[in-house]
Amino acid sequence: KVTDNARNSLASLKRENPRLEPTLAIIQAHNDQLIQEANKNFAKEIGLRVIHICLPEGSTKDEIVSEILRLNEDPNVQGLALDLPESLYSSKVLNAVKPEKDVDGLSSVNLGRLVHGDVCDCLVPPTVCAVMELLEDIGGKKVLLVGARGAEGAALQSVLQRRGAAVLSCHWEAPQLQSELRHADTVVFGSTKPHDVPVSCIKPEATVISCARHPLPEKHSYGQQNTAAAEKAVGSLAVAMRMQNMVKNMERWIQSQQYRKWDLRSLKLQPLSPVPSDIEISRAQSPKAVDVLAKEIGLLTDEIEIYGQTKAKVRLSLLERLKDQPDGKYVLVAGITPTPLGEGKSTVTVGLVQALTAHLNINSFACLRQPSQGPTFGVKGGAAGGGYAQVIPMEEFNLHLTGDIHAITAANNLLAAAIDARILHENTQSDKSLYNRLVPVVNGVRGFSAIQLARLRRLGINKTDPETLTEEEISKFVRLGIDPSTITWQRVVDTNDRFLRRITVGQANTEKGFVRQAQFDIAVASEIMAILALTTSLQDMKERLGRMVVANDKKGQPVTAEDLGVTGALAVLMKDAIKPTLMQTLEGTPVFVHAGPFANIAHGNSSVLADKIALKLVGEKGFVVTEAGFGADIGMEKFFNIKCRASGLVPSVVVLVATVRALKMHGGGPNVTAGAPLKKEYTEENLQLVADGCCNLQKQIQITQLFGVPVVVALNVFKTDSPAEVDLVCKIAKESGAFDAVPCNHWSAGGKGAVKLAQAVEKAANQKNSFKYLYSLELPIVEKIRIIAQKVYGAQDIELSPAAQSQVDRYTQQGFGNLPICMAKTHLSLSHQPERKGVPTGFILPISDVRASIGAGFIYPLVGTMSTMPGLPTRPCFYDIDLDPITEQVKGLF
């Protein structure tokens, strides 16, 4: 019966999936040919393919685990079972099997579900199935389990209790065994009976079942004294049940592979004209509860951590659950060289996903950067998109969110404090005094911490007992010897505070005269923010944090966060920040907000993790749309050469955002200044200015084509743009190599205004993609800089200052020459001079300095003078921001 059911179920699966070749791997560590033959015969009868991995007798647990891990990663193996000596069935071995491949159902994950009654989400171990098959109605009967230990014993006890039996467990040596045997209605032997243990006390009418791994004959009569009980061995029935479990596993595996559309309820929009302020639009829409949104897009309850009603952190465990799910299409939104007002990349990103999901019924995700408090209260205001294409609630998006930037600030400044404190203590203490404080006696015991042991190993000191180090070894261990003049790690604050651009630290008397010049950067310029955006796992983040170089020692060698012993503490501060934050658009479609690296000295893109999770959630036919900071010459180039290298993801389409306003500026129009009214050239039709300015659009299209990715131009339409101007831009864009060029009205109409853009993106994503990087990492640092300057910016050549050349030589000598390049350049021109618009040529690109973010994994040359701390203007945005004390509503954010 069991075999017939399994065979019929598998045949049905194969009819629906003709290419299906279900394969069960069995690891065997004994010479019992009977078990091997039983597995093969039942598998053949059902239609399964079985691979036996026969390890030698005496194999260790580590050897078995190593084989399990290999099979876990084999995509051709869908099920994994173990036939081992009883002594090897430890939790270490059982839990090495991936839960989704665990045919025997003995991993802690499966057992936990079984014990908690989640029968639909788990597999009952084959031996347990066999026992239950052999037993008739056991409700209210007394069942004695003898020698049933470990995972199988726990599973058996749980299932029996659920069937209403009174279960008692006993080991073979228990003094009460004889007494319990006399009273039991059913006796289940979980392991082979020792020869010296009499079982003659079993009641004649009792049912006796043996689960011993080495099969006994199907029936064995004890024939001793007062018992006529016969023992039934689960034997071949357990093997059949194993094959049945494998078929169930295949059903689940196929289900997990299938593309599943979201059950998402879009929110309706009723656009007004004239378009109200962003915050009025945001507040007029009632967002879905975030747990409802999470369920709609396929997230499980234990995969989200809710913050209030409208935002939630998403756990990285999701990547493991969906690792076999095909990725969706990957779309980057970049832009032409913008005016100081910005051209609406975030708005296009949001409008595009609203169009895809709410209007074309295609799963899509927007992945955006978290805005810094600096621009929010400084010049720009909010950064949640705009008009009827924005993330809501916008005040939560723009203010604190889930605290990631605060975590980065705390971690960054902990490391800064550690640097100065270490210099002070080394300068004021002897080696012995330092050693006694760094490795103190606690409760009479002296020991190295894990990070200190790691430092000893790096120094070549292979000792673990603090009392055995020589004086020379102690000196090497306690002295980092930081050269204060080489410190590159700065303190940060998430506020535009120009008076912190240059400061003096150490002026208090307690610092004993160790004064030095330092500075503050804005928090999003911290290397920790860049690491957050590029990391692929918690372990990867921890390793990157440890690799951060903060200074050189007096011998010219790099000093890292790991050397300072602070890596673990930094990881603790960042443990929640690594999880992307789930929010929604005005039309109820999902958005990930995660990381916000400075787009000049860092790569200016949201996180790799958010993109990876979103690509799994949207499914094979879905789209993930992410945005790169500033123009395509900066944000897009870094997205391809830095972010795509870190993630291994391949982009499908680039959406290049342009505006008539910006093109007129590039065509020779007057200066555009934030806060000042636009000149008439920008509000009246002027086809010549537009035509002349399209040179910048053409250049940015050419830059995209360097990477082999199809490009769609999105013309963000303003009410002052004439139809003739719009048509002219689209015509020139298509003639210049764009796959398509589409006018967009999402700002005033929501997703409906970007439907044509969405359709163009969908078509472009089906085009042949020949993505390639711009340069090889093996090239020298200077050559990589030159390739970017010439091929992307259009420079004639580059010129390094003596300081920059010195740094290049140092980084090369220190082994950092194979890192990608992250250019720090103005976003207001293709060149290094903000006033040069259009497509400047013939210029020499000056490299004033070269710095390194070793933890993040890039070298960043400074083109001219770059500020890492913005300043407040004469009239900052905070003049308009207020809080209603009665309603507690935020006013004036945008």
N, C-alpha and C positions, 0 to 999 in steps of 0.2 A: 504493500500500500504506500509506504513512504517513498520507495523508489519510483513507483508509477507516477505519483504526484509530482515529484521533482523532475522526472523526465518530461512530463507533459508541460510543466511550467517553463522549462528551459527551451523546449521546442517552440513554444509560443514566442518567447523572447527572440529566438533566432529568426523566426519568420519576420518579425517586425524590424530586426536589425541583422540583415544578411551577413555583414562583415564581422559579426560578433564571434570571437573565439575565446570563451571564458577559460581562464587558466588558474588552477589551484596549485600553489607551491607548498610542499610538505617538507619540513626540515626534520630529519630523522637522525638520532644519535645512539642507535643500538643496532644489533644485527638480527632483529626479529623479522624474518621474511613474511610471516603470516600477516602481520599488520600491513606491510607494504602491498602484498598481493590483494588484500581485502580492499584497500583504498583504490588500487588500480581497477579492480573488477567493478566496484560500484560506480566509479567515475565513468568508466567506459559504457556501462549500462545506461547511465543518465545522459551522457553526451558531453561530459566535461573533459578537459585536458588536464592531466596531473603531471607535475614535475617533482620528482623526489630528489632532495638534496641530502645525500647520505654522508653525514659527518662521522669521523671515527669514534669508537667508544672511548670514553675518557675526555671528550671535548669539554672545554671550560665554558662557563657562562659567557665570558667575554667573547669567545670564538663564536658562540651561537648568536649572541647579540649582533656581532659584526655581520653575520650572514643575513640576519633579519633586516638590518638596516639597508643592506644591498637590495634585498627583494622589495623593501618598502618603496624604493625609488624606481623600481622596474615597472614602466607603464604597461608592459605586457602581462603582468601578474595582477589579477584582481582579488585573489584570496590567498591567505597565508595561514597554515596550520602547523602545529608542533607535535611530534611524536618523540618524547624524550624520557629518559629515566626520571623517576619521581623527584629525585634530589635536585634536578635542574629547573623545576617549575617554580622559580622565584618571581617576585613582582618585577625585578629588574628585567628578566627575560620576557615575561608576559606583556609588560607595558612597552617593550621595544617595538612590538607589532603595532602598526598604524591601526587605529580603531576601525577605519573604513575597510581594512583588509582582514580584520580579525574574524575568521570563520569559526574558531572555537569559542569566541565570546568570553574570553577569560581576562581581557585587559580591564584595568580599573575603570575606564570610561564606560565600557559596556556593562560591567558588573554593577556600577553605580546606578545606571539607568534601570537595570533589572531589579535591584533591591528597592528602588524608589517607585517601582510599578510602571515605568515607562516602557511597557512591553512593545509598543509599536516602534520605538526608536532603538531597540536592542535585539540581539540574537541570544536565544537561550542555548547554553553550551550543549553540544551533542549528547554527552553522557547524561546530562540532566533530562534532556528530551527523551532519551531511551528509557531511563528509569520511570518517568511519568507515563510512557507508553505501556510499560509492563505492569504498572499498578492499576488496579481498578479503583472504584470509589474509596477514597481514603479520608473523607470528611469525618472528623471526630475521632479518628484512629490514632494510636500512639506509634510514631515512627522513630526508630533508633538509628542514628547515623554513627557508624563505627569507622574510625580512621579516615573520615572525610574532612580533609583540611584544605586550607588555602582558598583560592578563588572558586574552584569547582564545588567545594564543600559549602561555601557561603551561598553560591547560586542555588544549589540543591535545597538547602535549608529554606531559602527565601521562597522558592517555587512551591515547596511542600506546604509551608505555612499559608501561602496564598490560597492553596486548595483546601484549607481547613484542617490540616493534620496538626496534631500536637507533636512537635519535633524536639527530640533530645539528642545532643551530640556528645560523643564519648570517644576517647582514644583507646588504643588496644591495651595499654598498661593500666588503665583506670581501675581502681579497686572495686568500684561498684558495677563493673561491666557485667559480671555474672548475674547480679540481681536485676539489672535493667533488661538483659536478654530475656529473662523469664516473663517480663510483663509486656514486651513489645509486640504489637500486632504485625509490624513490618520492620525488618532489619535490612539496612543498606550498608554493605561493606564498601567504603570509599577507596580502600587500598588492599593489597594482598595480605591475607591473614598470616601472621607469624605462626610457625609450627608449634610453638610452646603455649599457644593460647587456646584453651578448650572452648568450644561453642556448643557443647552438648545441652546447654540449658535452654536453647531456643524452643519455644512452644511448637508442638507438631503442626498446628494450624497456621503458624506465622508464615508470611511471605518473606523470602530471603533473596536479595539481589546483590550481585557483585559488580562493582565498577572498576575492578582492577584493570590496569592498563594493558597487561599481557593477558589476552583472552583465555578464560578457562573453557572447558566444555560447556555447552549450553545448559546442561543440568548436572548437578552433582548431589547425590544423596549422602548425608552425613552418616546415617545408619548407626548412630551411637546412642546406646542406652535408651533414653525415653523420647528421642526426637525422630520424626520421620520427615522433617522439613527438607525441601529440595531447594538448592541455590540456583537462581537463574542469572546467567552472566549477560551483561548488556552487549558484549562482544560486537557481532556484525551489525546489530541494530544501531549502535552508536556511530559506526562508520557511515551507515546510510543517512543518519541524522546530520552528520557533518556535511555530506554532499547536499542535503536539503538546505542547510544553512548557506552553502556556497551559492546555490541558486537564488536564495533570498538576497544575498549580498549583491548578486548580479542585477537583480531588479532595482535595488537602491542605487547601484552604481550607474545604471542606465538613466534612471530618473534624475540623478545629479548632473548628468551630462547634457540633458535636454535643455534647449533654450526655452525659457519661461518668461512670458511678458508680465510686466508689473500689473498689479491690480490697483492702479493709481487714480485717485479722484482729483481732477484738476479744479482749481479755484477759478471762478468766473470773474472777468474784469468788466467794468463799465467806465471806459475812459471818458474823461471830461475835457472840454475845450473852452477856454484855454487850459493847458495842463497845470494842475496845482503844484505846489512845492513837493519835493520828494518825501518829506516827512509826513505831509498831509495825505499823500497817496498811500504810504506805508501804513499809516494809522487807520485809514479807511477800510483796509482789508483785514479780515479775520483769519489768521493763519491756522493751519491744522496743528493739533497737538503733535509734538515731535515723535512720540511713541507710535502714533497712528501712521505718520509718514514712514517711519522705520519699517513697520510691518508691511506697508504697501510695496516697498522696494525690496522685500525679501530678507530683511535683517531679523535675527532671532532675538528674543527678549534678553538673553544673557550677553549679547554682543553690543549693547548700548549702555551708556551711563548718562542719565538725564540731568540736565542743568536747567531748572525752571520748566516752563511749558513749551518753549519753542526751539531749544537747542540741546544737542546731546553729543557726547564723545562716542566714537565708534572704536571698539577694541580691535587690535591687530590680529586676534585669533580668527577673524573672518577670512583672512588671506589663506590660512591653512584649510579652513572648511571649503573654500571655493577654488582651491588651487587647480583643480581639473576643469574648471569652467573656462571656456574660450573668452579671450578679451574682446571688448568692443573696439570701435574705431576711435582713434586718438586725434583730436583736433586742437591746433594751437591758434589762438587769436593774438596777432601782433599788429603793428601799425606803421604808418609812414612817420617821418620825423614830425613830431607834434608842435603845436603852438604851446605857450605856457599854460593854456587853459585845458589841455588834454583833448583828445579827439573821440573819447568814448569807447575804449576797448572793453572796459568792464560792462558797460551798458550793452554792447554788441554780444558779449559772452552770455549775459543773462537773457537777452532777447532771443538769441539763437536756441538756447535750451528750452525756453518757454515755447518757441515755435515747434521744435522737434517733438517734445513730449505732450504738450497740451493741445496742439493743433494737428500734428501728423501722427500722433500715437506711436512714437518711436522712443524707446527708453533712452534717456540722456541725463547726464550729470554735468553741472558746472563745478569747476575746481578753482577757487579764488584765493588770493592772499588775504591775510588779516590786515586791516589798516592800522597804521601806527597812530598813537595819540598826537604825534608831532604835527602832521598835516591836518588831522581832524580839528585841532584847535588853532592851527597856524594859518595856512593859505588856502588849502584845497577844500576843506570841509570833509563830508562823508565820502566813502569809497565803496558803496554797496551797489553801484550801478546808478541808474537815475530814471526819472519819469515812471513809465509803466513797465520798465524792465529793471527791477532791482531785487535785492535780497531783503527779506523782512524777518523780524522787526529791525528796521535800519538803525535805531538807537542802540539795540543790543549788539548788532554787527559792528558798530563803530566804537563802542565804549566797553573796554575790558574783555568782552566776549567770554571765553572760559578761562581767562587768566594766563594764556600761553606766553604773552610778551612779558608779563610780570615774572613768570618762572625763569625766562631767559635772563631778565635783568638780575634776578637774585643769584642765578648760577654764575653769570658773568662777573658780578661784583664780588662774589665769594672767592673766585679765582684771583681777581685783582688784589683783594685783601691778603690772600695767601702769599702772593709774590712779595709785597712790601714787608710783610711780617717775617718771611723767611730771610730776606736780606738783613733786616734789623737783628734777628736772633743770631745769624751767622757772624755778623760783625761785632757782636757784644759777648760772645760765649766761646769757651774753649771746645775742642773736639769732644772731650770727655763729658763736659756739661751738656752739650747738645745731644750727645748719644743717650745720656741718662734721661733727658726729657723726651726725646723722640721714641725711646724704647723703655718706658718706665716699668717698674716692678708693681704689679697689681695683684693684691691678695697673696703676696709672697712669690708670685710667678712672673717671669720676664719673658715676653715673646714678641716676635715680629708680627705685624698685621699682614694680611694677604698682599696688599699693595707694596708694603716694604719688602717682602720676600721677592716680589717681581722686580723691584729696583735692584736688589742684590744680584739677581740672576743677570740682569742687563749689564751690571758692572763686572760680571764674571766671578762673583763670589758665591760659591755653591755651598753655603752654610745656612742652617736653620736655627742654631742655638746662639742667642745673643752673647753668651759668655765666651764664645770661641773665636770671635773676630780679633784680628791683630790690630795694633794701633793704626797701621797704614790703611787697613780695610775700613776701620771705623771712620777715619778721615775722609776716605772716598765716599762712604755712605752718607755722612752727615753734611758734606759740603757740596751744595749745588754751584756755588761760586758765580752767581748771576752778575753779569755786567749791567749795572743800572742804565747805562747809556744805550743799551740795545733792547730795552723792554718795548715790546710792540703791543702788549695787552693793555687796553684802556678800560676805564670804568664807563658805564652807560646809564642813561636815563631816557625814558620815553617822552621827552618834552623837547621842543625846539628852544634851546637855551644857549644863545650865542656866547654868553660870558663864561661858559664852561669849556670853550674851545681850547683854552690854554690856562692851566692852573698850576699852583705849587702845592705839593703835598709834603707832610712831615714837619710842619712848623711848630707843633706842640713840643713842649719841653720833654715830654715822656718819650719822644722819638729820638732824643739824644743827638740832634743835629743832622740826621740823615734826611736832608731835604732834596727833593728832585722835581723837575718840571714834568708835568703830565697833562692829560686832557680827558674830557668826556666825549664819547660818541653817542649818537642816538641809538636806542636799544636795538632797533632793527638792523643796525650796521654791525652788530656783534657777530663774531664767527659762529657762535652757538646757534644763532638764527639760521645761518647758512647751512650748518650741520643738520638742524631740524628739517630743513627743506630737502636735503639730499639723502638722508639716511633711509635704509631699507628695512631696518628691524631694531629692536631694543639693543641687541648685542652689537649690531653695527654702530649704533649711536654711541654706545659706551666706548667702543674702540676708537671712534673718531674724536670723542671728547678727550680721551687720553693722549691722542697724537697731537693735540693743539700745541703749537710752539709759541711760547710767550716771551722768550728772550734768548740770548746766547750766553754761554758762560764765558769766563775770562780766557778760555782757550779757543773760543770761536765755535763751540759746539752747541747745538740747539738744546734748550731746556723746555720740557713739556709739562702739561698738566699732570701727567702720570708721574713725572719726577717729583712734583710737589705733593703727591699723595692725595689729590683731591678728586680724582676721576669718579670714584664711587659716589661721593657726595653730590657731584654735578649730575650724575645719572638719576639719583634720588629726586633731586629738584625738578628734573625734566621727565619723570616717569609718566605723568599724565599729559604733559604738553605734546608727547609724541603721537597721541591719538587725534585723528582729524575730527573736526566739529561739524555735525550735520545741521543744516538749516534749510530754508526753502525760499523759492522765488515768489513773487506776487501771485503767480498762477499755480502755486502748490507743487512745483517740481523740485527735486532734491538738489542741494548744493553742499559741497564740502568747502569749508573755510579752514585753511591750515597753512601756517608759516607766512612770513612776509619779509623775506630778505631784501635789503637795500638793493636797488636795481643798478647802482653804480659800482660799489666795491664788492658786491656779491652778484649772484646771477639773476635776481629779480623775478623768480618764479615760485609758484606755490609748491607744495610738497610732492615728492615722489610717492610717498605712502598714500596720500589722498587719491592721486591718479590711479595707482595700482588697485586700490580697493574699489574705486568707482568703475574701472574697466571690467572688473569681475561682476559687479552688481548689474551693469547695464546689459550684459549678455552679448553674444556674438554680433547681433545686428544693431546694437545700441551705439551711442556716441558719448565720449567724454570730452568736454570742451574746457580747456584751460587757457590762461592768459599769461603772456610774458610782459614784463614791465618795459615802459618807454618804447622807442621805435624798434623796427625789425633789426636794425644794425646793432642794437645792444641786446635787448631782451630775447629776441628770436635766436640770434647767433649763440647766446649763452645757453638757451634752452636746448639747442641741438648739440653743441659741442661739450657742454658740461652736464646738464640734467639728463639728457638721453643716454650719455655714457654711464652715468651713475645708476640709472633705472633699467637700462637694457630695452626700453620701450621704443617702438618705431612709430613716428607720427604718420597720419594718413593724409591730412590736409592742413594747409595754413590759410587762415582767414586774415586778410590784410585790411585793416580799418583805415579809411581815408575820409576827410571832410573837404568840402569845397573851400571852407575857411582856411584850412592849413595849406591847401594847394595854391590859393591866391597869395598867401604869405610867401611861399617858395617861388612864386612867379614874379616877385618884386613888390608885393603889397607892403603897406606900412607896418611898423612894429605892432605886435599884439601884446598887450600888457594885462596881467590879471588884475581885475578890479576896475579897469578903465573901460569906458564905452568903446565898442568897435567902430572903426572909421567907415565911411560910406562905401569904400571899395569892397568891404565885406558884407554889406547889406544890400547892395545893388548889383544887378547882373553885369559881369565883366568877363566875357568868354576868353579874351586874350590873356588876362591874368591866370585864369584857370589852365589854359593850354600851356602856357609857359611853366606853370608850377607842377604840371604832371611829370616833369623830369624826375622829381623826387619819388613819385609813385612808381615810375618805370624802374628806377634804380633799386627800390625796395623789392620789386617783383624779381629783378635779376638776382638780388641777394638770396631770395628764397629758392630760386632755381639752382643756385650753387649746391644746394643740399638735396636736390632731386625730388622735391615734394610738390604736388599740385597746389596752386594758390588760387583762392577765390577772393576777389576784392569786395569788401562790404563798404558801401558809401553811406556813411551816417548822415542822413538828410536833416537839415535845419529849415525852419519855415522861411528863411530869407533866401534859400537856394532856388534858382529858377529851373524849370524843367530842361531848358537848353543846357544849362551848366551841368546838371545831373547826367543828361544823355552824353555830353561830351566826355566826361570823366569815364563813364562806363565803356564808351567806344575806344578811347585811348588805352584803357586798362586791358581790354581783350586783345587789341592789336599788339600790345606789349608782352603777351605771353600768359596772361591770366587765363585760367580755365573758364572763369566767368566773372562778371562784375554786376553787382546787384544793389540797387538803392534800398535802404532800410528805414522803416518808420516805427521801430519798436519803442522808441522813447515816448511817442505820443499814442501808440496803439497797442503796446504790449507784444506778445508773441505773434499775434496776427500780422503785425507789421514786419516780421522777419521770416515769414513762411517761404518766400521765394529764395531767401538766403539759405534757409535750411534745406530746401530742395536742391539747390546748387551744391551745397556741401555734401549731401548724400550722394549725388552723382559723381562729384570729384573724388570721393572716398573709394569709389569703385574703379578708379583709373590705376594704371600701372604705377607702382611706387618704386623709385630707385634711390631711396634715401642713402646718403653717405655723409660722413663727417668731413669737415673742411680741411683738417690736417691730421697727421699721425702724431700720437703722443711721443713717439721716439725721436722726433725732431728736436733740435736745440731750442731752448726757451726763446732766444732772440728770433729765430726763424719762424716760430709759431706766431709771435707778435707781428712780424712782418707780413705774414700771409693774411692775417685778419685786417691789418692796416691797408694793405693794397687791394685785396679782393673784396672786402666788405665796405670799407670806408672810402676807397678810391684814392688813397694817398700814393704819392710818388715813392716815398720811402719812410723809414723811421729814423729817429735820432735819440740815442740813449744818453742821458746825463752820466757823468762819472759815477755818481752815487747809484744810479740805476744799474749801470754795468757791474759795479762792485757787488751789488745784491744778487744779480744774475749769476755771477761767478760763485758767490757763496752758496746759493741754493743748489747750483749744479754740483758743487763739491760735497754738499751735505746729502746728496742723493734725491733731491726733489725735482730734478730736471724733467721727469716724464709726466708731470701733471698738466692738465689742460689750463688754458689761459682765460682769465676773467678780466676783461678790459674795464678800467674805470675812466669813463669819458662822458662829456656832456651829452645829454639826450636831445639838445635843441639844434644840433647840426650833425651832418654826417662827418664833419671834420671835428677838430678840437676847439674850434672857435664858434661860440654860440651864435654870433651875428651872421655867419656865413650860411645862407639858406640854399635851397635848391640842391644841386649836386656839385659841390666844390671839387676841383681837381688840381693836380700839380703841387699839392702841399706836402710838407715834411711833417710827420706826426711826432711831436716831442714826447718822450717818455721821461718824466721827471724822477720817478722812483719806481721800484718794483718790490712788492711785498708778497707775503705768502699766507694762505689759510690752509695749513697742512691737514688739520682735522677735517675741514670741509672738502679739501682735496683739490685746490687750485692755486695758481700763481696769479696775483692781480697787479698788473702794471698801471701806474697812475699817469694819465695823459693830461699834462698841464697841472693845474691846482684843483684838487677835488676836496670839497668839504664833507666831513662825515658827521657834522652837527649843524643842521639847518638853524636859521635864526627866525625870530618872529618879525613879521612886517610891522609897519606903523599901525595898521588897523587889522589885528588878527581876527580870525573867525570867532574867537570866544566872546567878542562884543555882542554877538547875536544869539549865543547859547544860554539858555536859562532853564530853570526847573519850576514848574507850578507847584507850590507847597500844598495845595489842596488835592489836586489829582495825581501829583507826583509824575506828571508827564514832562518829558524833555522837549524843549522848544529850540528852534533855530539851528538844528544840526545841518540843514541844507534846504 
